[in-house]
Amino acid sequence: MNKTTASSAMLRAATPYGFLLPALLVTALVILFPVLQTAWYSLHDYILYDPDNFRFVGLRNFATALSDEVFWIALLNSAIWVAGIVSLQLLLGLGAALLLNQSFWWRGMARALVIIPWALPSVIIGLMWTWIYDFNLGVFNDILLRLGLISAPHPWLAQPSTALACIMLALVWQGFPFFTVTILAGLQTVPGELYEAAEIDGASPWRQFVHVTLPSIAGIVTTAVLLRIIWVANSLDVILVMTGGGPGYATHTLPLYAFLRAYTGMEFGYAASLSLMLTAILLGIVWLYVRRQAGEMER
């Protein structure tokens, strides 16, 4: 009887792991194995058109990256890319969420329309904004000419000084609905009694926003920012469609540089090392976020 009871207890304890096992196996196959394979490639001189010359080089690829001028250009562009896009998306998303949280007769339609940029494929976004910036027929030049802000059409995507900013604007437009929807969902959970109490205490709308709204949605905003940092840092499709990384290296970011070294130069070993360096940077950001959240929970 005791053995039967012990066996039943062990079976009940093992049941959750049995249900999780298929998901864990799929995760290991889809995520863990490619990561380990990338780490293995990064330690080798692996050029796809010369597969017989697969030599172990240790950390030489990482040392080469640190002395590679293009790597540092791509890293700086990535920092500007992530900081600029995420901050602007957050500001626009927060403003749109606050607006859509108000009562007006076409609010339902507005909430549906704001999703459109987020729903469009990245390739469509890239092509659409490339046409907007077109030198001869682009609506962007046409508007600026009509307003008298420029005297002649400007090649926005062909100038190193403006190309990156123009692509960032396209990504800001595409991604701000994510913040809008996320923050709007958070605003729906803020108790109305808090605003009523603040209004009774004589708090202005600005003070209500600072002392009631922001603290109530801080956790949601922080999580959304972390997710967007990871997604934006890994994005390369819109850049690839709009400029391909040019002119020169003006719109090279780290994931794009790794992609080009892998599939244009066929240098899979070096590209793998670049990918792992980007992964390490993102893991550092996630670690800081988790540590911050743990510190807040302890308080």
Beta strands, then each sheet from edge to edge (+ up, - down):
strand 1: 44-45
strand 2: 55-56
sheet 1: 1+ 2-
end
